[in-house]
Amino acid sequence: MSYVLELKDRPGFLHAKVSGINSTTAVIEYTHDIHKACVERRCRALLIEENLAGPSIDMSSIFQVAADRSRQAVGILKWIAYVDVNPEHDRSRMKFAEDVAVGRGANMRLFDSVADAERWLHTHAESAQ
């Protein structure tokens, strides 16, 4: 396994922190593991904090992962916050992933910081109660 996934239950959301080497395989596998954890925990809100070393994956892989995972998320997750903390990664590629996910019905939003993502999740989780 080329990544380490740490899951923390937070008030109102699951915080998934992933680190390791960036590759299409790693992204497919860690997103699968996160999806499984969300189903098991019945969580409605998710924060993904990704810190994978290496260059961004190619656009076709980003499209495929975002399309597949967003279809799985619809009906399970109400809010998905995503933060890529690796400054070497091309933010426009993650914006593309956000657009693909939203286009398939997932409420995913890209953030510059974990703090911003947490605020967004807390605001939505509180308003849903």
Summary of the structure (lengths in Angstrom):
residues: 129
radius of gyration: 13.4
end to end distance: 37.9
largest distance: 40.0
contacts: 407
relative contact order: 0.18
helix: 47%
strand: 28%
